[in-house]
Amino acid sequence: MLAILSLLVILTLSLIVTRVGAAALSLTGLSLESARFQARSAFTGVGFTTAEAEAVVNHPVRRRILMMLMLLGNVGIIATVSAFIVSFVNVRGLGNWILSLILLGAGLAVLWVVATSALCDRHLSRWIDQALKRWTNLVVRDYESLLRLSGDYTVVELVVEDGDWLLKRALQDLCLDDEGVLVLGIQRAAGDYIGAPHPQTRVKLGDRLILYGCAPRLDKIDCRSAGSEGDRCHQDGIEEQKRALAENVDAV
């Protein structure tokens, strides 16, 4: 009886560990479904080789989470097998065997209901998320996934130098959004960082602009010189963006 209870406790802890691992992975930017799949794969030692798995392994925080899940998974599998064997080795008599099987089946049925219940899943996931946010610092996000960086879209850091078209101009006057480019932040040469800068923020020499947009357009802005030539290139960029938007509308 005690061995069966130990087995059910081990299985319950295994379920909780995989849920905690999935919640921790989701805090790094993975979708919840992908996080659950990767957590269960690591815990059971299945080790699926996919592009998604490679992205998880290449992420430092996710890699630490997976290593912990692998370690706990190896311990859990050994403990589960041991408890399962002990549960029936010392059983004497047909009646005791049947009772042990009934208890084990009932316990597994309860665990299965809890594991597949949407209500239990919502409450458990919410509690785990709150605990992880309170007691850990898992705030490292996969910004590439969050920003949906695909195709030519990327995030770059552009250093403002003397003679650049951007220099000494306010963001609202640059109208970079008309070219399909967003200014996510500005790192000042003095060390200050301006996140989501105000439209009236003026670009200074030595600033590092964090820009999001299409890579070819960002390259052109980086090479754009001050003066009428730079203004003309800016207008060309606006026209290109208008044509791209029109093509997307036609495609829909």
C-alpha positions in Angstrom: 0.0 0.0 0.0 2.8 2.4 1.0 4.7 1.6 -2.2 1.7 2.4 -4.4 1.1 5.7 -2.6 4.8 6.5 -3.2 4.4 5.7 -6.9 1.4 8.0 -7.2 3.3 10.7 -5.3 6.2 10.4 -7.7 3.9 10.5 -10.7 2.2 13.6 -9.3 5.5 15.3 -8.7 6.5 14.4 -12.3 3.3 16.0 -13.6 4.0 19.2 -11.6 7.6 19.4 -12.7 6.7 19.2 -16.4 4.0 21.9 -15.8 6.5 24.1 -14.0 9.1 23.6 -16.8 6.5 24.4 -19.5 5.5 27.6 -17.6 9.2 28.6 -17.3 9.8 28.0 -21.0 6.7 30.1 -21.9 8.1 33.0 -19.8 11.1 33.1 -22.3 8.7 33.7 -25.2 7.7 30.2 -26.4 4.1 29.6 -27.1 2.5 27.5 -24.3 1.9 24.5 -26.6 5.5 24.5 -27.8 6.7 25.0 -24.2 4.7 21.9 -23.0 6.0 19.8 -25.8 9.6 20.7 -25.2 9.3 20.3 -21.4 7.8 16.8 -21.8 10.4 15.8 -24.4 13.2 16.9 -22.1 11.7 15.3 -18.9 11.1 12.0 -20.6 14.4 12.1 -22.5 12.7 11.6 -25.9 14.8 14.4 -27.5 13.0 15.3 -30.7 15.3 16.9 -33.2 13.4 19.7 -34.8 14.2 23.3 -35.8 12.2 24.4 -32.8 14.2 22.2 -30.5 17.4 23.7 -31.9 16.1 27.2 -31.2 15.4 26.2 -27.6 18.8 24.7 -27.1 20.5 27.8 -28.5 18.7 30.0 -26.0 20.8 30.2 -22.7 17.8 30.4 -20.3 15.8 27.7 -22.0 18.9 25.5 -22.1 19.2 25.7 -18.3 15.5 24.9 -17.9 15.9 21.8 -20.2 19.0 20.6 -18.4 17.1 20.7 -15.0 14.2 18.9 -16.6 16.5 16.2 -18.0 18.1 15.7 -14.6 14.8 15.5 -12.7 13.4 13.3 -15.5 16.2 10.7 -15.1 15.7 10.7 -11.3 11.9 10.5 -11.7 12.0 7.6 -14.2 14.3 5.5 -11.9 12.1 6.3 -8.9 8.9 5.4 -10.8 10.3 2.1 -12.0 11.6 1.2 -8.5 8.3 2.2 -6.8 6.3 0.2 -9.4 8.4 -2.9 -8.8 8.3 -2.6 -5.0 4.5 -2.2 -5.3 4.0 -5.8 -6.4 7.1 -7.7 -5.3 6.0 -8.0 -1.7 2.3 -8.5 -2.5 1.0 -11.9 -1.2 -2.3 -13.5 -2.3 -4.6 -12.9 -5.2 -6.8 -10.6 -3.2 -3.9 -8.3 -2.3 -2.9 -8.2 -6.0 -6.3 -7.2 -7.1 -6.5 -4.5 -4.4 -3.2 -3.1 -5.4 -4.2 -3.0 -9.0 -7.5 -1.3 -8.1 -5.7 1.3 -6.0 -3.1 1.9 -8.7 -5.7 2.2 -11.4 -7.8 4.6 -9.4 -4.8 6.8 -8.6 -3.7 6.8 -12.3 -7.3 7.7 -13.3 -7.4 10.6 -11.0 -4.0 11.9 -12.3 -5.2 11.5 -15.8 -8.4 13.5 -15.1 -6.3 16.3 -13.4 -3.8 16.3 -16.2 -6.4 16.6 -19.0 -8.8 18.9 -17.2 -8.9 22.4 -18.7 -10.1 23.9 -15.4 -7.2 22.3 -13.4 -4.8 23.3 -16.2 -5.9 27.0 -16.0 -5.6 27.2 -12.2 -2.3 25.3 -12.0 -0.7 27.3 -14.8 -1.8 30.5 -13.2 -0.3 29.5 -9.8 2.9 28.4 -11.4 3.2 31.5 -13.5 2.7 33.7 -10.4 5.2 31.7 -8.4 7.9 31.8 -11.1 7.4 35.6 -11.6 7.6 36.2 -7.9 10.5 33.8 -6.9 12.6 33.8 -10.1 14.0 36.2 -12.6 12.9 34.4 -15.8 12.2 37.5 -17.8 14.6 36.7 -20.7 12.4 36.8 -23.8 12.9 35.5 -27.3 12.4 38.8 -29.0 12.9 37.2 -32.4 9.8 35.1 -31.9 7.8 37.8 -30.2 8.5 40.3 -33.0 7.8 37.7 -35.7 11.2 38.4 -37.4 10.8 36.6 -40.6 11.6 37.3 -44.2 13.6 40.6 -44.5 12.3 42.1 -41.2 14.9 42.5 -38.4 16.1 44.7 -35.5 19.3 46.6 -35.9 21.5 49.0 -34.0 22.4 52.1 -36.0 25.2 54.4 -34.8 24.7 58.1 -35.7 27.8 59.6 -37.1 28.8 63.1 -38.3 27.2 63.8 -41.7 24.3 61.4 -41.3 20.9 62.3 -42.5 19.4 61.5 -39.0 21.7 63.8 -37.1 20.2 66.8 -35.1 16.7 66.1 -36.3 13.6 65.2 -34.2 12.0 61.8 -34.8 8.7 63.4 -35.8 10.6 65.3 -38.6 12.4 62.2 -39.8 9.0 60.4 -40.4 10.7 57.0 -40.4 7.4 55.2 -39.9 6.4 56.4 -43.3 9.2 54.2 -44.6 8.0 51.3 -42.5 10.7 51.7 -39.9 10.1 52.0 -36.1 12.4 53.5 -33.6 12.3 51.2 -30.6 14.9 53.0 -28.4 17.9 55.3 -28.3 21.1 54.6 -26.4 22.8 57.9 -25.7 26.5 58.2 -25.9 26.5 59.4 -22.3 24.9 56.1 -21.2 21.2 57.1 -20.9 18.7 54.9 -22.6 15.4 56.2 -24.0 12.8 53.5 -24.6 9.9 54.2 -26.9 11.2 57.7 -27.5 8.9 60.7 -27.8 8.4 62.1 -31.4 10.1 65.3 -30.3 13.2 63.5 -29.2 16.2 64.8 -31.2 18.9 62.5 -32.6 22.4 63.4 -31.3 25.9 62.5 -32.5 27.0 59.1 -31.1 23.4 57.9 -30.5 22.7 54.2 -31.1 19.2 53.9 -32.6 17.4 50.5 -32.2 15.4 50.2 -35.4 12.8 47.6 -36.5 12.0 47.3 -40.2 12.9 45.7 -43.5 16.7 45.0 -43.7 17.3 46.6 -47.1 15.5 49.8 -46.0 17.5 49.9 -42.8 20.7 49.5 -44.7 19.8 52.5 -46.9 19.0 54.6 -43.9 22.3 53.7 -42.4 24.1 55.0 -45.5 21.9 58.1 -46.0 23.8 61.4 -46.0 22.5 64.7 -44.8 21.3 67.3 -47.3 19.0 67.3 -50.3 20.2 63.9 -51.4 19.2 62.3 -48.1 15.8 64.0 -48.3 15.3 62.6 -51.8 16.3 59.1 -50.7 13.8 59.5 -47.8 11.0 60.3 -50.3 12.0 57.3 -52.4 11.7 55.2 -49.3 8.2 56.5 -48.6 7.1 55.7 -52.1 8.5 52.2 -51.9 6.7 51.6 -48.7 3.4 52.8 -50.2 3.8 50.4 -53.1 4.6 47.6 -50.7 1.5 48.3 -48.7 -0.6 48.5 -51.8 0.7 45.1 -53.0 -0.2 43.6 -49.6 -3.7 45.0 -49.8 -4.1 43.6 -53.3 -2.8 40.2 -52.1 -5.6 40.1 -49.5 
